Amino acid sequence: MRDAPAVAAPDAATGVILVVDDNELNRDLLSRRLRRDGHTVVVAEHGRAALDALARRPFDLVLLDIMMPELTGYEVLEILKQDDALRHVPVVMITATTDDDSIVRCLALGAEDHLPKPFNPAILRARVGSSLAKKRLHDAEQRHARSLERELEIGREIQRGFLPDALPDAAGWELRAHFRPARQVAGDFYDAFELPEGRIALVLADVCGKGVGAALFMALFRSLLRALAEPEFAAAGSVADGVLATVRGTNDYIARTHGRANMFATAFFGVLDPAHGTLDYVNAGHELPVVLGVESRVRARLVPTGPALGLMPGLAFAAATETLAPGETLFAFTDGVVDARDAGEDAYGEERLMATLEEGGDADALLARIDAALDAHAAGAPAFDDVAMLAVRRRP
C-alpha cells in the first residue's frame, strides 16, 4: 500500500478517499481522476490493508473492489458496517460485473452505491459527489447532536443545583429523598427546607410534559414555592394559612404570567412540625401520599385538596392536617413510580407499590427497596418517566 502526498482539500465538495483494488492499473486510474478533482487519495491493494488504513485515519469515502485476495469486498464491507466507529463511512463498491444479485448483495450489506468497470469519468464524479454530500450531512448531524447533548448535560447539571444538597435534620426524624430522571433533564422534583420555629417544608411535584420545557418550569415552580414560603408564613395567622398562601401565590403567578405556555404541575406541599408530628398540607392534584402505620400497614392516603397548580388564577385550595405518630412514615411519590414499565408495557402499579411499602424498614431502606423493585420490574427497559420519592419517618 502507498499513500498519496497530503493535499489540503480546496472546498467542502472534496474529501479524503480510500481506493481499495488488487489491480494496480485500476488503483492508479482511479487515483489520478480523483486527485484531478481535488480529493486526497490513499490506496490499498487488498482488504486487510484497507482495514489497517481505516484504523489509522478517518476517511470520507471508500471505493472498494469486490473480487480481491485475502478478504473479498463483501467481507470488508461487512466488517465495516459492524464497527460502530466505521459504519458511517460511505462505501461505493467497484463492480466488474453487471450481475444484479451481486449489486443487491452489496446494497443489502450497507454499500452506498456501486461503480461499474470500466470507469466512466462522469459516473465516477457523480457517485463520489453524491456519497460525499451524504457524508457531510451525516457529519453535520452528528456535530449538532453532540452539541445538543452537551447543552442538555449542562442543563442537567444546572437542574441538579435546584435539588437540595442535604435535607433538613430534625431530632427524632428521618428525611430521605430519591430522584431518578428518565432523560437528561426532568419535570419532577422534590424539596425540603427549614421554616421559622423549627418547622420543615416538604415538597414533591411533577410538571406536565417531559424534556427541556418541563425542566424549565420545574425550576420556576420550585423557586416560587421557596421564595413565597418564608414571607407568607411570617404574615400568616396559622401554619395552614401559610401553606394555603404559598400554594395560591405560586398558582396565581404561573397562571397569570405564563398562562400561554399551558404548563401546570401536580404538587404535594406540606409543613411538618417535628416537635408534635403534625403535618399541614395541600395536595394539589398529586398522587396520593401514603401514611404507613407503626406495623408498616397503610394507615391513610392523603387525598387531593385542590387542583394542579398553574391551570388558571384564583383556583380554590384547602389545607388538611395529618399527625405522624412515633414509628409512622409519610411516603410521597410522583407517577413515574407506578407508571414504570417493563418491555411488555406492563406498569409497576399501585398494588405492587403498596406491597413493597408494607415490607417495612426505615426511610433509607424503604426508598432503596422501591428503587430496586422498579429496576427489577423494568428489567432493562428504557425509563418510562421521571421518578421522585420522599420518605419522612418519625422514629419510635
N, C-alpha and C positions, 0 to 999 in steps of 0.2 A: 504494500500500500504506500502511496506517496501523497503528500499534501501539497496543494497549491499555495503559493505565497499569499499571506494575509492581505486582503484588499478591503478597504472600507466600503461598505455598501453606500452608493450615492444617494439613494432615496428609499422610501418605505416600500416600494414595489419590488425591491431586490432582497435576497436573503442568503443564508448560508445553507448550501445544498450538499448532501452526501450522495454520490453516484456509486452504485454497487453493481458490478458486472464482471464476470470472469473473462470477458473478451476485451483485450487491451484496446483494440480499434474502436469498439463501442464506447469504452470509457473516455478515450481521447476525443472522439467526435462529440459526445455529449458535453464534456468539459469545455471544449472550445466554444461551442454555441452558447452555453450558459454564461461563461465569462464575458462573452461578447455583449450579453445583455446586462452586465454589471454585477452578476452574482459571484459570491465567493464559493469555490468548489473544493470539496475533499473527495478523493476516490478510494474505493476499497475493491479488492479483486475477488473477494468471496464473503460469505455470510458471517463467519467468525470475525474477520477483520472489520466488518461493518458494525458488529455489536461492540467490539473494542473501541471503535471511533465514537460511537454513541455514548459510551460510558465515560469518555474523556471530555467531551464538549457538547454544548447544545447545538441542535440543527433546526432549521426552519422547514426542511423538506428532505425526504429520502426518495431517490429514484432507484428502484430495486428490481433487478433481473430475477426471473423465476427459476430458470434452469441453471444451477451452479453446483460445483462440488462441495463436499463437507456439509453445508446446510443449504437447502433449497430456499428460494424466495418465500415459498409458503411457510416454511419453518421459521425463518427470520421474522416474517410478518406476525406470525402467531406469538412469538416471544415478545415482540414489541408491544403488542396490544394487551398482553397480560401484565406488563410492567407499568405500574401507576405513574412512574416518573417519565415514561416514554410514550405512553399510549396516545397522548395528544399530538404527537408529531405526525403530520400527514405523510402518507406513503403512496407514491404512484408506481404501479407495477409496470415493468418493461416486459412486453409480451411479443414473442416471435411468432406466436400462433394466433389465429382468429377463432380458436375453439371457444365457444360460448361458455361451456362448462368451466373452463379454466378461469375465464374472466369473472364469472359468477362466484366461483370459489374465493377468488381474491377479494371481491367486494364483501362477501359474507364474513371474511376474516378481519375486515376493517380497513381495507385499502380505500384511499380517497378516490382513485381513478386508475386508468391504465393507459399506457403509451405504446402503440404498436411499432414494431420494426418493419422496414427501415424507417428512420426518424424523419418526420416531416417538420421542418422548422416552425411553421405556423402552428401546427398542432402542439408541438413541444412548448412553444411560448404560451399558448392558451392554457394547457394543462398546468404548467408551472405557475402562471399568474393566478389562476383560479385557486389552486391549492394554497399559495402563499397568502392570498387575500383572506381565506378562511382561517389560516393560522394566525394572522394578525388580529382578526376579530376575536378568536379564542383567547389570545394573549391579553387583549384589551379587557375582555370579560373577566379573566382571572385577576387582572390587576384591580379592576373595580370591586370584585368580590372580596379580595384581600383588604382593600381599603374599607369596605363596609364592615368586614369582620373586625378590623381594628377599631372602627368607630363604636361598634357595639360592645367591644371589650372595654373601651373607655367608659361607655355608658354603664356597663355592669359595675365597674369599679366605683363610679360616682354613686350608683344606686346602693351599693353596699354601705356607703357612708351615711345613708339615711336610716339604716338599721342601727339600733343601739349597740355600742361596743360591749356593754355589760348591762345586765338587768339590775334593777334596784335590789338591795339586800335588806331584808326585814327579818328581825329576830323571830324565830319560830315558823318561818315560811320558806318554801322553795318556789322560786320563779324560774321557769325554763322555757325556751322557745326553740323552734326548729323551722328552717326556711330552705326550700329547695326550688329554684326557678326551673321552669320547663325549657326556657330559652336563655339567651344571654341576658335579657332584661325581663322584668316581671311586673305584673299589676298587683300581686298580693303583697301584703306587708304586715308586720307586727311591730308593736312599740310598747314600752313601759317606762314611765318616768315619774319622778317624785313631785308631789304637790305639797303645799303647806300643811302643817300639823301632822306630818308623818304619813299622809295618805299616798297611795300609788295609783297612777292612771294606767289602765290596761287597754290596749288597742289591738284588734285584729280586723283586717279589712281586705276586700277583694274588689279591685277596679274592673269594670266591664272591659271585655276585649283582651287582646294579647299584644305583645311586642312593644315597640317604642312608644306608641301613643298611650297605652295603658301605663307604662313606666313613668312617663311624664306626669300623668295625673296622679299616680301613686305618690310621687314626691310632693305634689300640691296638697292632696288630702292629708298626708302625714304632717306636713309643715303647718297647715291650718289648725289641725287639732292640737298640736303642741303650742302654737302661738296664741290660740284663743283660751286654752285651758286655764292658765295661771290668772290672767286678769278677770275672767268670768268667775272663777272660784273665789277670788278676792272680793268680788262685789255681790256674790250670791248669798242668800239667806240660809241655804242648806246645801248639803252635798248633792242632793237630787236636782236642785235648781242649777247648780254649777254644771252638772252633766248635761242637762237639757239645753242650757245656754250655749255650751260649747258645740253641741251637735247641731243646734239650729243655726248658729253662726256659720259653721262650716257648710251646711247645706245651702244656705242663702247665698253665700259668696260664690260657690261653684255655679249654682243655677243662674244667678244674675250676671256674673262676669263671663262665664264660659258656656252659657246655655246652648249656643250654636254647635258646640262640639258634641252634644248629646252624650256626654260621659257621666257616669254615675258609679257609685261604689256601695256595696253592702258592707256594713261595719258593725262590729261589737265594740262599744266604748263603755268601760266601767271604771269605777274608782273604788279601790279597796282600802278599808280602814283596818290595818293589821292588828291593832290593839283589840278590836272587838269582832273581827271576822266578817263585818258587814260589807256588802258589795252593792253599790248603787250603779245602775247601768241603763243604757239604751241599746236595744238590739235593732239596728236599722236594716231590716230585711235580710239579715245574715243567717247562715247555717246555725242551727240551734246548739249553743254550747251545752256541755254536759256537766252535771254535778255528780261526782262519784261519792257515795256514802263511805262510812268507815270500813265496811266489808267489801269495798270496791264494786258495789252494785250501783246501777244508775238510779240516783235518787230524784233527780229533776232535770228537765230540759228548759233552757231559758228562751222562751218563745219571742218572736219579734214584737217590739213595742212601737214600731213605726216603719215607714217605707225606706227604701235605699236613699242614700244621700246624693243630692245634686239633680234630682229629677225636675223639680220646679221650686221656686221660692215659697216660703210660708207654709211648708208641709207641717202636719201635726205629729209630734213625737210625745211619747210618755216615758217616764222613768219607772223602773221597778227596783226592788231590793231583794237580795238573797243573802243568807248568812251561812258562812262555811264554818262548820264545827271542827274541832281538832280531829285530824285523820282524814278529813274530806279534801277533795280535789276538784278544781274547776279546769275543764279541758275545752278550749275553743279551737276551731279549725276552719280552714277555707274549703270550698267544694272540690279542690284538687285532690283531697284525701279520698272522699267517697267516689269521685269520678275517675280515679286511677284505673287504667285499662290494661288488660293483657293483650296478647297478639290476636285473640279472637274477639276483641272489643267487649269483653265481659268486665263490668265495672266492679271495683272493690266493694262498694256499697255500705250502707249503714249497718246492716246486720253483722257483717264481718267486723266493722269498726267497733260496735258495741261489745262483741265477744272478746275482742282484743283488749279493750279498756277494762273489762271486768277481770282480767288476769291479775290486776293489782300492781303494786310496786310504787316506788317514789316517783317524783316528776321526771328525773333523768331516765329511769328505766322505762317509764310509760312512753315517752317520746321515742326512745331508741327502739322499743318493741314495735311501735306502729310504723316507724320508718322501715324497719326490717321486713315487716309484713307487706308493706307496699312494694318493696323490691321483689319479694318472693312472688307476689301476685303478678306483677308486670312481667317477670321472667325475661328481662332483656328488651321488652317492647319500648319504643320511644315514650318519653314522658308525655302524658296527655294534657296536663295543666300544671300550673304552679301549685306548690304545697306550702302552706304556712300553718304552724301549730303553736299553741301557747298553753302551758300547764302551770297551774298555781295550786300548790298543796300546803295545807296547814298541818304542820307536824303534830302528831298525837301528844 
